[in-house]
């Protein structure tokens, strides 16, 4: 009896090890990366040595990013084509309402943590400054760009660029009469706006365009079945490739972390001056993800929220290591569909949509950073200003352009709108390499929660699985069999009958 129990225990441990092997290896990769980064900081590596140290991480990121866009296109088309228009509409509304609400709640947590911890007190603002040369975008232009990008005029161009308002400053000398009736030269500054481009994938526009294709595929009935079969098969092939490529994550993580630590300048001074702000963001994200999210998850799902969060540990580590929730999409889909049994028709539409506009961690960071900068400038924030920060961050988080350090740019937009001095905003870049990863991990978990909640609220409205559901493998297999059968019949048919069959 004891021997059977020992065998069962040993088998159980082997199962746990096998199921979590990638997570364990990724943690080991992170430890190795930290050790390499800290150890090599004192050796003053050459630029070439740093480049080669980062080559494994760069290859890892490039290989994953190469497959993300095809996966989004195929998944969204196949997912929406499996549903009727009524179900698509309900899923979209539920997902959007969830995204707006969960972009709003973290703002309160971030402001609360910043007002309690007060990270801006006693910080030396003369270190780690970086000048921001880009002009501050106006809030109205951000939303105009959002609408432009929702409906791209060129679907091919949307794969590598998106619309973004550009500003041109013109200075003109004019003659004016002063108070003493003398003519003097004065400079008139005019800011012109024009529609430009930013070299970043317009994921939101691609998702909307693919949504239209999926709905139209369903609308045309049998004629759309070959189109649907192609994109469903393509999405499964891409996921198979990505599931194989994800095993290189430990090496990529070690390389990315090591290079980030080696290239960061004045790490010790940075932690001393920005330690309290980093602690504020860390406490805010931990409070939101470990207390608030589990509360509303349990209220809606009536299930153990911590078991769900634990099941998403692998995609969370991918998101944190790469500082990109888009790169974690394949693993997020895998965990949602296999471990949490989410219907593919929902997960493959909601996850790409949420990854473009659902930014829980970023919303928390933006509000906390605004209050941090105001504290550095000894700027008194009354209740009206705090409320305005909350509202602005909630709406801007939906429309902030996808550019490097977009969170810092959103902070600058808020500060300008509120009239808060932004002289010390360069400090935020000091810990950007770490805080960007923390908020990206929070964003990724929110994408997964959005999918689970949407599935819970919409699964009763899903049409029963037909030829376009989980039975797709059977459909493809039967199609192949019919094709082979017809080819076999054609080979043994009389010549005229064979030719007629071929034409048909």
RAMOJO-V695559 format. One line per field, one symbol per residue. phi: phi as a letter, one per 20 degrees, with the letter a starting at -180 (. if undefined). psi: psi as a letter, one per 20 degrees, with the letter a starting at -180 (. if undefined). A space follows every 50 residues. Layout:
# RAMOJO-V695559
phi: ???
psi: ???
This chain:
# RAMOJO-V695559
phi: .ffffffffffffffffffdfffffffffffffffffffefeelffffff fffeggfffffffffgeffgfffffffffffedegffgfffffffffgff fffeffgffffffffeflfeenefeedlecfdefffffgfffffffffff cfebfffffcbbfbfddceddcececeefemeececdddcdedbedcceb fefffffffffffffffffemffeffffgffffffffffffffffffegg fffgffffffffefelffffffedfffffffffffffffdcfggfffffe elbffffffffefffffffffelbfffeggffffffeefdlefgfefedf fffffececfffffffffffffffffelefdeffffffgfffffefffcf fecglffffffffffffemegdfeffffffdffefffffffffffffffg ffffffedffeffffcfddfeffffffffffffffffffffdeggfffff ffff
psi: ghgghggggghghhgggghjghgghgghgggggggggghihiimqrhghh ghhigghghgghhghhigghggggggghghiiqrhggggggggggggggg gihgghggggggghhghmiipjpojiqkqppohpqpqqghhghghghghh nqiohghiijqqpppqqppppppqpqpahjkqpqpqppppoqqqoaqpnq pmhghgggghggggghghhichhighgghghggghhgghgghhghiijgg gggggggghghhipqlgghghghjghgghggghggggghiggghghghhg hlrohhhghhijhghghggghikohhhigghggghghggjkpphhghigg ghghihiomghhggggghhghghhhhjkpporhggghhgggghghhhhjp qnrplhghhhghgggghikppkhjhhhhigjhhghhhghghggghhgghg ggggggiihiipqqpbijbijhhgggghggghghghgghhhjqrghhghg hgg.
